[in-house]
Every structure is written in structure tokens, then in C-alpha cells.
Amino acid sequence: MPQSHETTTIDIDWTSCKGHGLCAELLPEHITLDEWGYPLVDGTPIPARTVKRARRAATDCPVLALKLAAR
């Protein structure tokens, strides 16, 4: 039976995001900020070695707008 190879990605809840920018500080290799301070996610899967920091970025978001998704 083939194994499932899940990847972790980042999703932004745009109805909640207020552009605080903390996510870009905690995960700069995957998130940058646009000219208004809102996050731009690079869309690449989060490597296993970075998932712990990605989880921290999601839980530390002041409005909990950052979500991790297993795909």
C-alpha cells in the first residue's frame, strides 16, 4: 500500500488578518510583507525542519489569521 506524503502549507484568513506582520518576523523564509504590511506567502510547502516554527507563527498571530494545512 503506498504511503501518503502530506505536505504542510500556510493559509491566511484574509477576513481576520490586520497586517501586524509578526508572521513575517517569525517565518521570514516563507512570508514577506507587502507595501501595506500584509503577509505574502511564497506558496511552497513547509519543510519538516521548519514546521515547529510555522506552528509558533500561527499560534502567536494576534488575530489567529495564520493557519497550517496538511495537503
mmJSON file of the N, C-alpha and C atoms, coordinates in Angstrom:
{"data_MODEL":{"atom_site":{
"group_PDB":["ATOM","ATOM","ATOM","ATOM","ATOM","ATOM","ATOM","ATOM","ATOM","ATOM","ATOM","ATOM","ATOM","ATOM","ATOM","ATOM","ATOM","ATOM","ATOM","ATOM","ATOM","ATOM","ATOM","ATOM","ATOM","ATOM","ATOM","ATOM","ATOM","ATOM","ATOM","ATOM","ATOM","ATOM","ATOM","ATOM","ATOM","ATOM","ATOM","ATOM","ATOM","ATOM","ATOM","ATOM","ATOM","ATOM","ATOM","ATOM","ATOM","ATOM","ATOM","ATOM","ATOM","ATOM","ATOM","ATOM","ATOM","ATOM","ATOM","ATOM","ATOM","ATOM","ATOM","ATOM","ATOM","ATOM","ATOM","ATOM","ATOM","ATOM","ATOM","ATOM","ATOM","ATOM","ATOM","ATOM","ATOM","ATOM","ATOM","ATOM","ATOM","ATOM","ATOM","ATOM","ATOM","ATOM","ATOM","ATOM","ATOM","ATOM","ATOM","ATOM","ATOM","ATOM","ATOM","ATOM","ATOM","ATOM","ATOM","ATOM","ATOM","ATOM","ATOM","ATOM","ATOM","ATOM","ATOM","ATOM","ATOM","ATOM","ATOM","ATOM","ATOM","ATOM","ATOM","ATOM","ATOM","ATOM","ATOM","ATOM","ATOM","ATOM","ATOM","ATOM","ATOM","ATOM","ATOM","ATOM","ATOM","ATOM","ATOM","ATOM","ATOM","ATOM","ATOM","ATOM","ATOM","ATOM","ATOM","ATOM","ATOM","ATOM","ATOM","ATOM","ATOM","ATOM","ATOM","ATOM","ATOM","ATOM","ATOM","ATOM","ATOM","ATOM","ATOM","ATOM","ATOM","ATOM","ATOM","ATOM","ATOM","ATOM","ATOM","ATOM","ATOM","ATOM","ATOM","ATOM","ATOM","ATOM","ATOM","ATOM","ATOM","ATOM","ATOM","ATOM","ATOM","ATOM","ATOM","ATOM","ATOM","ATOM","ATOM","ATOM","ATOM","ATOM","ATOM","ATOM","ATOM","ATOM","ATOM","ATOM","ATOM","ATOM","ATOM","ATOM","ATOM","ATOM","ATOM","ATOM","ATOM","ATOM","ATOM","ATOM","ATOM","ATOM","ATOM","ATOM","ATOM","ATOM","ATOM","ATOM","ATOM"],
"id":[1,2,3,4,5,6,7,8,9,10,11,12,13,14,15,16,17,18,19,20,21,22,23,24,25,26,27,28,29,30,31,32,33,34,35,36,37,38,39,40,41,42,43,44,45,46,47,48,49,50,51,52,53,54,55,56,57,58,59,60,61,62,63,64,65,66,67,68,69,70,71,72,73,74,75,76,77,78,79,80,81,82,83,84,85,86,87,88,89,90,91,92,93,94,95,96,97,98,99,100,101,102,103,104,105,106,107,108,109,110,111,112,113,114,115,116,117,118,119,120,121,122,123,124,125,126,127,128,129,130,131,132,133,134,135,136,137,138,139,140,141,142,143,144,145,146,147,148,149,150,151,152,153,154,155,156,157,158,159,160,161,162,163,164,165,166,167,168,169,170,171,172,173,174,175,176,177,178,179,180,181,182,183,184,185,186,187,188,189,190,191,192,193,194,195,196,197,198,199,200,201,202,203,204,205,206,207,208,209,210,211,212,213],
"type_symbol":["N","C","C","N","C","C","N","C","C","N","C","C","N","C","C","N","C","C","N","C","C","N","C","C","N","C","C","N","C","C","N","C","C","N","C","C","N","C","C","N","C","C","N","C","C","N","C","C","N","C","C","N","C","C","N","C","C","N","C","C","N","C","C","N","C","C","N","C","C","N","C","C","N","C","C","N","C","C","N","C","C","N","C","C","N","C","C","N","C","C","N","C","C","N","C","C","N","C","C","N","C","C","N","C","C","N","C","C","N","C","C","N","C","C","N","C","C","N","C","C","N","C","C","N","C","C","N","C","C","N","C","C","N","C","C","N","C","C","N","C","C","N","C","C","N","C","C","N","C","C","N","C","C","N","C","C","N","C","C","N","C","C","N","C","C","N","C","C","N","C","C","N","C","C","N","C","C","N","C","C","N","C","C","N","C","C","N","C","C","N","C","C","N","C","C","N","C","C","N","C","C","N","C","C","N","C","C","N","C","C","N","C","C"],
"label_atom_id":["N","CA","C","N","CA","C","N","CA","C","N","CA","C","N","CA","C","N","CA","C","N","CA","C","N","CA","C","N","CA","C","N","CA","C","N","CA","C","N","CA","C","N","CA","C","N","CA","C","N","CA","C","N","CA","C","N","CA","C","N","CA","C","N","CA","C","N","CA","C","N","CA","C","N","CA","C","N","CA","C","N","CA","C","N","CA","C","N","CA","C","N","CA","C","N","CA","C","N","CA","C","N","CA","C","N","CA","C","N","CA","C","N","CA","C","N","CA","C","N","CA","C","N","CA","C","N","CA","C","N","CA","C","N","CA","C","N","CA","C","N","CA","C","N","CA","C","N","CA","C","N","CA","C","N","CA","C","N","CA","C","N","CA","C","N","CA","C","N","CA","C","N","CA","C","N","CA","C","N","CA","C","N","CA","C","N","CA","C","N","CA","C","N","CA","C","N","CA","C","N","CA","C","N","CA","C","N","CA","C","N","CA","C","N","CA","C","N","CA","C","N","CA","C","N","CA","C","N","CA","C","N","CA","C","N","CA","C","N","CA","C","N","CA","C","N","CA","C"],
"label_alt_id":[null,null,null,null,null,null,null,null,null,null,null,null,null,null,null,null,null,null,null,null,null,null,null,null,null,null,null,null,null,null,null,null,null,null,null,null,null,null,null,null,null,null,null,null,null,null,null,null,null,null,null,null,null,null,null,null,null,null,null,null,null,null,null,null,null,null,null,null,null,null,null,null,null,null,null,null,null,null,null,null,null,null,null,null,null,null,null,null,null,null,null,null,null,null,null,null,null,null,null,null,null,null,null,null,null,null,null,null,null,null,null,null,null,null,null,null,null,null,null,null,null,null,null,null,null,null,null,null,null,null,null,null,null,null,null,null,null,null,null,null,null,null,null,null,null,null,null,null,null,null,null,null,null,null,null,null,null,null,null,null,null,null,null,null,null,null,null,null,null,null,null,null,null,null,null,null,null,null,null,null,null,null,null,null,null,null,null,null,null,null,null,null,null,null,null,null,null,null,null,null,null,null,null,null,null,null,null,null,null,null,null,null,null],
"label_comp_id":["MET","MET","MET","PRO","PRO","PRO","GLN","GLN","GLN","SER","SER","SER","HIS","HIS","HIS","GLU","GLU","GLU","THR","THR","THR","THR","THR","THR","THR","THR","THR","ILE","ILE","ILE","ASP","ASP","ASP","ILE","ILE","ILE","ASP","ASP","ASP","TRP","TRP","TRP","THR","THR","THR","SER","SER","SER","CYS","CYS","CYS","LYS","LYS","LYS","GLY","GLY","GLY","HIS","HIS","HIS","GLY","GLY","GLY","LEU","LEU","LEU","CYS","CYS","CYS","ALA","ALA","ALA","GLU","GLU","GLU","LEU","LEU","LEU","LEU","LEU","LEU","PRO","PRO","PRO","GLU","GLU","GLU","HIS","HIS","HIS","ILE","ILE","ILE","THR","THR","THR","LEU","LEU","LEU","ASP","ASP","ASP","GLU","GLU","GLU","TRP","TRP","TRP","GLY","GLY","GLY","TYR","TYR","TYR","PRO","PRO","PRO","LEU","LEU","LEU","VAL","VAL","VAL","ASP","ASP","ASP","GLY","GLY","GLY","THR","THR","THR","PRO","PRO","PRO","ILE","ILE","ILE","PRO","PRO","PRO","ALA","ALA","ALA","ARG","ARG","ARG","THR","THR","THR","VAL","VAL","VAL","LYS","LYS","LYS","ARG","ARG","ARG","ALA","ALA","ALA","ARG","ARG","ARG","ARG","ARG","ARG","ALA","ALA","ALA","ALA","ALA","ALA","THR","THR","THR","ASP","ASP","ASP","CYS","CYS","CYS","PRO","PRO","PRO","VAL","VAL","VAL","LEU","LEU","LEU","ALA","ALA","ALA","LEU","LEU","LEU","LYS","LYS","LYS","LEU","LEU","LEU","ALA","ALA","ALA","ALA","ALA","ALA","ARG","ARG","ARG"],
"label_asym_id":["A","A","A","A","A","A","A","A","A","A","A","A","A","A","A","A","A","A","A","A","A","A","A","A","A","A","A","A","A","A","A","A","A","A","A","A","A","A","A","A","A","A","A","A","A","A","A","A","A","A","A","A","A","A","A","A","A","A","A","A","A","A","A","A","A","A","A","A","A","A","A","A","A","A","A","A","A","A","A","A","A","A","A","A","A","A","A","A","A","A","A","A","A","A","A","A","A","A","A","A","A","A","A","A","A","A","A","A","A","A","A","A","A","A","A","A","A","A","A","A","A","A","A","A","A","A","A","A","A","A","A","A","A","A","A","A","A","A","A","A","A","A","A","A","A","A","A","A","A","A","A","A","A","A","A","A","A","A","A","A","A","A","A","A","A","A","A","A","A","A","A","A","A","A","A","A","A","A","A","A","A","A","A","A","A","A","A","A","A","A","A","A","A","A","A","A","A","A","A","A","A","A","A","A","A","A","A","A","A","A","A","A","A"],
"label_entity_id":["1","1","1","1","1","1","1","1","1","1","1","1","1","1","1","1","1","1","1","1","1","1","1","1","1","1","1","1","1","1","1","1","1","1","1","1","1","1","1","1","1","1","1","1","1","1","1","1","1","1","1","1","1","1","1","1","1","1","1","1","1","1","1","1","1","1","1","1","1","1","1","1","1","1","1","1","1","1","1","1","1","1","1","1","1","1","1","1","1","1","1","1","1","1","1","1","1","1","1","1","1","1","1","1","1","1","1","1","1","1","1","1","1","1","1","1","1","1","1","1","1","1","1","1","1","1","1","1","1","1","1","1","1","1","1","1","1","1","1","1","1","1","1","1","1","1","1","1","1","1","1","1","1","1","1","1","1","1","1","1","1","1","1","1","1","1","1","1","1","1","1","1","1","1","1","1","1","1","1","1","1","1","1","1","1","1","1","1","1","1","1","1","1","1","1","1","1","1","1","1","1","1","1","1","1","1","1","1","1","1","1","1","1"],
"label_seq_id":[1,1,1,2,2,2,3,3,3,4,4,4,5,5,5,6,6,6,7,7,7,8,8,8,9,9,9,10,10,10,11,11,11,12,12,12,13,13,13,14,14,14,15,15,15,16,16,16,17,17,17,18,18,18,19,19,19,20,20,20,21,21,21,22,22,22,23,23,23,24,24,24,25,25,25,26,26,26,27,27,27,28,28,28,29,29,29,30,30,30,31,31,31,32,32,32,33,33,33,34,34,34,35,35,35,36,36,36,37,37,37,38,38,38,39,39,39,40,40,40,41,41,41,42,42,42,43,43,43,44,44,44,45,45,45,46,46,46,47,47,47,48,48,48,49,49,49,50,50,50,51,51,51,52,52,52,53,53,53,54,54,54,55,55,55,56,56,56,57,57,57,58,58,58,59,59,59,60,60,60,61,61,61,62,62,62,63,63,63,64,64,64,65,65,65,66,66,66,67,67,67,68,68,68,69,69,69,70,70,70,71,71,71],
"pdbx_PDB_ins_code":[null,null,null,null,null,null,null,null,null,null,null,null,null,null,null,null,null,null,null,null,null,null,null,null,null,null,null,null,null,null,null,null,null,null,null,null,null,null,null,null,null,null,null,null,null,null,null,null,null,null,null,null,null,null,null,null,null,null,null,null,null,null,null,null,null,null,null,null,null,null,null,null,null,null,null,null,null,null,null,null,null,null,null,null,null,null,null,null,null,null,null,null,null,null,null,null,null,null,null,null,null,null,null,null,null,null,null,null,null,null,null,null,null,null,null,null,null,null,null,null,null,null,null,null,null,null,null,null,null,null,null,null,null,null,null,null,null,null,null,null,null,null,null,null,null,null,null,null,null,null,null,null,null,null,null,null,null,null,null,null,null,null,null,null,null,null,null,null,null,null,null,null,null,null,null,null,null,null,null,null,null,null,null,null,null,null,null,null,null,null,null,null,null,null,null,null,null,null,null,null,null,null,null,null,null,null,null,null,null,null,null,null,null],
"Cartn_x":[0.844,0.0,0.894,0.683,1.509,1.273,2.354,2.246,1.773,1.031,0.591,1.739,2.007,3.062,2.402,2.029,1.398,2.449,2.06,2.906,2.138,2.873,2.272,2.424,1.34,1.366,0.743,0.912,0.39,-0.786,-1.861,-3.018,-3.252,-3.709,-4.039,-5.551,-6.15,-7.568,-7.637,-7.944,-7.911,-9.005,-10.046,-11.082,-10.623,-9.621,-9.107,-7.822,-6.98,-5.648,-5.75,-4.954,-4.915,-3.558,-2.659,-1.368,-0.387,-0.424,0.518,1.957,2.153,3.481,4.298,3.768,4.519,4.877,3.989,4.247,5.504,5.715,6.9,8.172,8.064,9.221,9.576,8.562,8.797,9.123,8.718,8.915,9.32,10.434,10.803,11.15,11.496,11.83,10.595,9.401,8.165,7.174,7.331,6.368,7.116,6.713,7.199,5.979,6.22,5.113,4.996,3.759,3.562,3.738,3.522,3.758,2.824,1.73,0.792,0.972,1.948,2.223,1.475,0.796,0.076,0.973,0.775,1.668,1.491,2.623,2.667,3.332,2.601,3.118,3.699,4.884,5.54,4.879,4.011,3.264,3.982,5.226,5.959,5.612,5.705,5.466,6.485,6.045,6.921,7.745,9.079,9.9,9.691,9.879,9.685,10.495,11.693,12.557,12.022,11.067,10.531,9.109,8.467,7.061,6.853,7.774,7.62,7.556,8.426,8.397,7.146,6.676,5.441,4.251,4.232,3.16,3.207,4.42,4.556,4.04,4.368,3.876,2.349,1.747,0.281,-0.336,0.25,-0.323,-0.015,1.073,1.427,0.746,0.087,-0.618,-1.654,-1.612,-2.539,-4.02,-4.349,-5.756,-5.998,-5.001,-5.08,-5.493,-4.915,-5.244,-4.382,-3.338,-2.425,-2.813,-2.971,-3.355,-2.375,-2.078,-1.283,-2.236,-1.975,-2.833,-1.983,-2.418,-1.763,-2.485,-1.739,-2.334,-1.715],
"Cartn_y":[-1.176,0.0,1.245,2.21,3.409,4.288,4.942,5.847,7.211,7.866,9.225,10.183,11.092,12.084,13.447,13.761,15.043,16.138,17.299,18.472,19.501,20.345,21.4,22.714,23.451,24.763,25.792,27.053,28.156,28.793,29.025,29.752,30.98,32.051,33.279,33.475,33.735,34.095,35.611,36.028,37.453,38.251,37.601,38.331,38.67,37.944,38.183,38.996,38.844,39.462,40.984,41.56,43.009,43.594,42.764,43.254,43.592,42.869,43.117,42.782,41.777,41.442,40.485,40.018,39.105,37.814,37.332,36.086,36.202,37.35,37.545,37.601,38.091,38.102,36.695,35.874,34.526,33.511,33.769,32.809,33.539,34.278,35.126,34.362,33.091,32.333,31.93,32.116,31.771,32.926,33.934,35.036,36.364,37.208,38.585,39.491,40.787,41.732,42.591,42.903,43.789,45.236,46.169,47.579,48.129,47.427,47.854,47.073,46.152,45.38,44.068,43.675,42.397,41.273,40.062,38.955,38.457,38.096,37.421,36.079,35.008,33.658,33.153,32.547,32.1,30.884,30.18,29.069,27.741,27.707,26.445,25.642,24.321,23.502,23.828,23.725,23.968,22.705,22.808,21.622,21.142,19.86,19.269,20.005,20.451,21.129,22.505,23.04,24.374,24.346,23.198,23.104,23.624,23.354,23.813,25.345,26.02,27.487,28.012,27.29,27.688,27.585,26.531,26.395,27.549,27.921,29.041,30.331,30.551,31.747,31.76,30.6,30.512,30.779,30.236,30.428,31.806,32.441,33.768,34.908,34.611,35.655,36.308,37.637,38.304,38.071,37.812,37.595,36.183,35.315,33.908,33.759,34.608,34.59,33.615,33.103,32.189,30.76,29.948,28.543,27.648,26.509,25.492,24.439,23.991,22.985,21.828,20.612,19.413,19.044,18.928,18.618,17.365],
"Cartn_z":[0.0,0.0,0.0,-0.924,-0.971,0.248,0.667,1.808,1.335,2.185,1.905,2.225,1.329,1.549,1.704,2.928,3.193,3.223,2.757,2.885,3.703,4.383,5.187,4.445,4.341,3.705,4.646,4.304,5.112,4.384,5.109,4.581,5.458,4.84,5.564,5.516,6.662,6.726,6.543,5.317,4.99,5.687,6.143,6.873,8.287,8.789,10.143,10.157,9.141,9.137,9.22,10.115,10.293,9.912,9.386,8.922,10.03,11.13,12.227,11.826,10.97,10.457,11.293,12.402,13.262,12.53,11.677,10.944,10.083,9.469,8.631,9.475,10.688,11.584,12.04,12.29,12.804,11.713,10.486,9.4,8.107,8.15,7.008,5.731,5.844,4.639,3.839,4.398,3.691,3.596,4.453,4.474,4.415,3.474,3.408,3.563,3.627,3.772,2.523,2.152,1.011,1.467,0.572,0.889,1.965,2.253,3.298,4.597,4.62,5.824,5.933,4.866,4.874,4.358,4.863,4.516,3.083,2.499,1.204,1.447,1.23,1.452,0.142,0.203,-1.031,-1.672,-0.951,-1.519,-1.561,-1.12,-1.12,0.128,0.045,1.242,2.338,3.576,4.723,4.961,4.943,5.222,6.659,6.873,8.209,9.27,8.928,9.906,10.314,9.552,9.81,10.36,10.381,10.797,12.219,13.118,14.506,14.567,13.821,13.802,13.103,12.091,11.409,12.364,13.172,14.175,15.171,15.576,16.517,15.882,14.623,13.936,13.91,13.67,13.63,15.0,16.052,17.39,17.96,17.507,18.008,17.254,16.145,15.388,16.304,16.453,17.376,17.068,15.8,15.436,14.904,15.06,14.636,13.169,12.313,10.886,10.091,10.698,10.013,10.347,9.319,9.504,8.762,9.362,8.678,8.151,6.944,6.322,5.825,6.135,5.603,4.319,3.259,1.949,1.394],
"occupancy":[1.0,1.0,1.0,1.0,1.0,1.0,1.0,1.0,1.0,1.0,1.0,1.0,1.0,1.0,1.0,1.0,1.0,1.0,1.0,1.0,1.0,1.0,1.0,1.0,1.0,1.0,1.0,1.0,1.0,1.0,1.0,1.0,1.0,1.0,1.0,1.0,1.0,1.0,1.0,1.0,1.0,1.0,1.0,1.0,1.0,1.0,1.0,1.0,1.0,1.0,1.0,1.0,1.0,1.0,1.0,1.0,1.0,1.0,1.0,1.0,1.0,1.0,1.0,1.0,1.0,1.0,1.0,1.0,1.0,1.0,1.0,1.0,1.0,1.0,1.0,1.0,1.0,1.0,1.0,1.0,1.0,1.0,1.0,1.0,1.0,1.0,1.0,1.0,1.0,1.0,1.0,1.0,1.0,1.0,1.0,1.0,1.0,1.0,1.0,1.0,1.0,1.0,1.0,1.0,1.0,1.0,1.0,1.0,1.0,1.0,1.0,1.0,1.0,1.0,1.0,1.0,1.0,1.0,1.0,1.0,1.0,1.0,1.0,1.0,1.0,1.0,1.0,1.0,1.0,1.0,1.0,1.0,1.0,1.0,1.0,1.0,1.0,1.0,1.0,1.0,1.0,1.0,1.0,1.0,1.0,1.0,1.0,1.0,1.0,1.0,1.0,1.0,1.0,1.0,1.0,1.0,1.0,1.0,1.0,1.0,1.0,1.0,1.0,1.0,1.0,1.0,1.0,1.0,1.0,1.0,1.0,1.0,1.0,1.0,1.0,1.0,1.0,1.0,1.0,1.0,1.0,1.0,1.0,1.0,1.0,1.0,1.0,1.0,1.0,1.0,1.0,1.0,1.0,1.0,1.0,1.0,1.0,1.0,1.0,1.0,1.0,1.0,1.0,1.0,1.0,1.0,1.0,1.0,1.0,1.0,1.0,1.0,1.0],
"B_iso_or_equiv":[0.0,0.0,0.0,0.0,0.0,0.0,0.0,0.0,0.0,0.0,0.0,0.0,0.0,0.0,0.0,0.0,0.0,0.0,0.0,0.0,0.0,0.0,0.0,0.0,0.0,0.0,0.0,0.0,0.0,0.0,0.0,0.0,0.0,0.0,0.0,0.0,0.0,0.0,0.0,0.0,0.0,0.0,0.0,0.0,0.0,0.0,0.0,0.0,0.0,0.0,0.0,0.0,0.0,0.0,0.0,0.0,0.0,0.0,0.0,0.0,0.0,0.0,0.0,0.0,0.0,0.0,0.0,0.0,0.0,0.0,0.0,0.0,0.0,0.0,0.0,0.0,0.0,0.0,0.0,0.0,0.0,0.0,0.0,0.0,0.0,0.0,0.0,0.0,0.0,0.0,0.0,0.0,0.0,0.0,0.0,0.0,0.0,0.0,0.0,0.0,0.0,0.0,0.0,0.0,0.0,0.0,0.0,0.0,0.0,0.0,0.0,0.0,0.0,0.0,0.0,0.0,0.0,0.0,0.0,0.0,0.0,0.0,0.0,0.0,0.0,0.0,0.0,0.0,0.0,0.0,0.0,0.0,0.0,0.0,0.0,0.0,0.0,0.0,0.0,0.0,0.0,0.0,0.0,0.0,0.0,0.0,0.0,0.0,0.0,0.0,0.0,0.0,0.0,0.0,0.0,0.0,0.0,0.0,0.0,0.0,0.0,0.0,0.0,0.0,0.0,0.0,0.0,0.0,0.0,0.0,0.0,0.0,0.0,0.0,0.0,0.0,0.0,0.0,0.0,0.0,0.0,0.0,0.0,0.0,0.0,0.0,0.0,0.0,0.0,0.0,0.0,0.0,0.0,0.0,0.0,0.0,0.0,0.0,0.0,0.0,0.0,0.0,0.0,0.0,0.0,0.0,0.0,0.0,0.0,0.0,0.0,0.0,0.0],
"pdbx_formal_charge":[null,null,null,null,null,null,null,null,null,null,null,null,null,null,null,null,null,null,null,null,null,null,null,null,null,null,null,null,null,null,null,null,null,null,null,null,null,null,null,null,null,null,null,null,null,null,null,null,null,null,null,null,null,null,null,null,null,null,null,null,null,null,null,null,null,null,null,null,null,null,null,null,null,null,null,null,null,null,null,null,null,null,null,null,null,null,null,null,null,null,null,null,null,null,null,null,null,null,null,null,null,null,null,null,null,null,null,null,null,null,null,null,null,null,null,null,null,null,null,null,null,null,null,null,null,null,null,null,null,null,null,null,null,null,null,null,null,null,null,null,null,null,null,null,null,null,null,null,null,null,null,null,null,null,null,null,null,null,null,null,null,null,null,null,null,null,null,null,null,null,null,null,null,null,null,null,null,null,null,null,null,null,null,null,null,null,null,null,null,null,null,null,null,null,null,null,null,null,null,null,null,null,null,null,null,null,null,null,null,null,null,null,null],
"auth_seq_id":[1,1,1,2,2,2,3,3,3,4,4,4,5,5,5,6,6,6,7,7,7,8,8,8,9,9,9,10,10,10,11,11,11,12,12,12,13,13,13,14,14,14,15,15,15,16,16,16,17,17,17,18,18,18,19,19,19,20,20,20,21,21,21,22,22,22,23,23,23,24,24,24,25,25,25,26,26,26,27,27,27,28,28,28,29,29,29,30,30,30,31,31,31,32,32,32,33,33,33,34,34,34,35,35,35,36,36,36,37,37,37,38,38,38,39,39,39,40,40,40,41,41,41,42,42,42,43,43,43,44,44,44,45,45,45,46,46,46,47,47,47,48,48,48,49,49,49,50,50,50,51,51,51,52,52,52,53,53,53,54,54,54,55,55,55,56,56,56,57,57,57,58,58,58,59,59,59,60,60,60,61,61,61,62,62,62,63,63,63,64,64,64,65,65,65,66,66,66,67,67,67,68,68,68,69,69,69,70,70,70,71,71,71],
"auth_comp_id":["MET","MET","MET","PRO","PRO","PRO","GLN","GLN","GLN","SER","SER","SER","HIS","HIS","HIS","GLU","GLU","GLU","THR","THR","THR","THR","THR","THR","THR","THR","THR","ILE","ILE","ILE","ASP","ASP","ASP","ILE","ILE","ILE","ASP","ASP","ASP","TRP","TRP","TRP","THR","THR","THR","SER","SER","SER","CYS","CYS","CYS","LYS","LYS","LYS","GLY","GLY","GLY","HIS","HIS","HIS","GLY","GLY","GLY","LEU","LEU","LEU","CYS","CYS","CYS","ALA","ALA","ALA","GLU","GLU","GLU","LEU","LEU","LEU","LEU","LEU","LEU","PRO","PRO","PRO","GLU","GLU","GLU","HIS","HIS","HIS","ILE","ILE","ILE","THR","THR","THR","LEU","LEU","LEU","ASP","ASP","ASP","GLU","GLU","GLU","TRP","TRP","TRP","GLY","GLY","GLY","TYR","TYR","TYR","PRO","PRO","PRO","LEU","LEU","LEU","VAL","VAL","VAL","ASP","ASP","ASP","GLY","GLY","GLY","THR","THR","THR","PRO","PRO","PRO","ILE","ILE","ILE","PRO","PRO","PRO","ALA","ALA","ALA","ARG","ARG","ARG","THR","THR","THR","VAL","VAL","VAL","LYS","LYS","LYS","ARG","ARG","ARG","ALA","ALA","ALA","ARG","ARG","ARG","ARG","ARG","ARG","ALA","ALA","ALA","ALA","ALA","ALA","THR","THR","THR","ASP","ASP","ASP","CYS","CYS","CYS","PRO","PRO","PRO","VAL","VAL","VAL","LEU","LEU","LEU","ALA","ALA","ALA","LEU","LEU","LEU","LYS","LYS","LYS","LEU","LEU","LEU","ALA","ALA","ALA","ALA","ALA","ALA","ARG","ARG","ARG"],
"auth_asym_id":["A","A","A","A","A","A","A","A","A","A","A","A","A","A","A","A","A","A","A","A","A","A","A","A","A","A","A","A","A","A","A","A","A","A","A","A","A","A","A","A","A","A","A","A","A","A","A","A","A","A","A","A","A","A","A","A","A","A","A","A","A","A","A","A","A","A","A","A","A","A","A","A","A","A","A","A","A","A","A","A","A","A","A","A","A","A","A","A","A","A","A","A","A","A","A","A","A","A","A","A","A","A","A","A","A","A","A","A","A","A","A","A","A","A","A","A","A","A","A","A","A","A","A","A","A","A","A","A","A","A","A","A","A","A","A","A","A","A","A","A","A","A","A","A","A","A","A","A","A","A","A","A","A","A","A","A","A","A","A","A","A","A","A","A","A","A","A","A","A","A","A","A","A","A","A","A","A","A","A","A","A","A","A","A","A","A","A","A","A","A","A","A","A","A","A","A","A","A","A","A","A","A","A","A","A","A","A","A","A","A","A","A","A"],
"auth_atom_id":["N","CA","C","N","CA","C","N","CA","C","N","CA","C","N","CA","C","N","CA","C","N","CA","C","N","CA","C","N","CA","C","N","CA","C","N","CA","C","N","CA","C","N","CA","C","N","CA","C","N","CA","C","N","CA","C","N","CA","C","N","CA","C","N","CA","C","N","CA","C","N","CA","C","N","CA","C","N","CA","C","N","CA","C","N","CA","C","N","CA","C","N","CA","C","N","CA","C","N","CA","C","N","CA","C","N","CA","C","N","CA","C","N","CA","C","N","CA","C","N","CA","C","N","CA","C","N","CA","C","N","CA","C","N","CA","C","N","CA","C","N","CA","C","N","CA","C","N","CA","C","N","CA","C","N","CA","C","N","CA","C","N","CA","C","N","CA","C","N","CA","C","N","CA","C","N","CA","C","N","CA","C","N","CA","C","N","CA","C","N","CA","C","N","CA","C","N","CA","C","N","CA","C","N","CA","C","N","CA","C","N","CA","C","N","CA","C","N","CA","C","N","CA","C","N","CA","C","N","CA","C","N","CA","C","N","CA","C","N","CA","C","N","CA","C","N","CA","C"],
"pdbx_PDB_model_num":[1,1,1,1,1,1,1,1,1,1,1,1,1,1,1,1,1,1,1,1,1,1,1,1,1,1,1,1,1,1,1,1,1,1,1,1,1,1,1,1,1,1,1,1,1,1,1,1,1,1,1,1,1,1,1,1,1,1,1,1,1,1,1,1,1,1,1,1,1,1,1,1,1,1,1,1,1,1,1,1,1,1,1,1,1,1,1,1,1,1,1,1,1,1,1,1,1,1,1,1,1,1,1,1,1,1,1,1,1,1,1,1,1,1,1,1,1,1,1,1,1,1,1,1,1,1,1,1,1,1,1,1,1,1,1,1,1,1,1,1,1,1,1,1,1,1,1,1,1,1,1,1,1,1,1,1,1,1,1,1,1,1,1,1,1,1,1,1,1,1,1,1,1,1,1,1,1,1,1,1,1,1,1,1,1,1,1,1,1,1,1,1,1,1,1,1,1,1,1,1,1,1,1,1,1,1,1,1,1,1,1,1,1]
}}}
